[in-house]
């Protein structure tokens, strides 16, 4: 999908207080909207708009913050739409692919049995369906290194828990709606916890502290507790280094 004269009117422009403009791509296909938001943010950062302070991509929109002393809502809108022309979602579909382990159930995944019961499945079916799909990192947020990964099998669609937990252990993997998250730090949270990962999505001591970035693809595979511990130990002693299995990025 490419933005052209024929479909640019599908972009909605929304006021965001007195120093913000939201460029809304929600009228496009959901996957294209995610990509358009990210592509426009990158284009604006690279090429710039007079008076722009920041460009923050969301799930299907982009918030442009600007200095109202320097520019105006109308000027930002005109330039943003000009930069949006020609954006091509297909340019960004190739990306890094991560294959990463998860230990499902037990103390690591206290909600696995409940998820299975709600969906009339066996716990093993939930694991099989969760590992079957290749997920896409839509946006980053909430905590440092937390990625919202879309593409969970529709048969596992559930809302967040009605009663959020006050404490979710770091590295817990949760599902809700069509998404998966990994909690990089211990925090409150309301996602359905089905497993835990043996690696850090955020590590301030790494050259690149944040493991994921928007556009990455992720596929999980199941490990038992012995394999989980071995992977954790191998990371700690340096015999395993987290790298994407595949990267189709230019440059």
Secondary structure, DSSP 8 states (H G I E B T S, - for coil): -B--TTTGGG-EEEE-TTSEEEEE-TTS-HHHHHHHHHHHHHHHHHH--TTEEEEEE-SSEEEEEE-TTT--HHHHHHHHHHHHTT-BGGGGS---EEEEEEEESTTT-TTHHHHHHHTT--HHHHHHHHHHS-EEEEEE-SSTT-EEEE---GGG-----SS-EEEE-TTEEEEETTEEEE-SS-EEE-SEEEEE-SS-SB-TTSSS-B---TT-EEEEEE--HHHHHHHHHHHHHTSS----SB-----
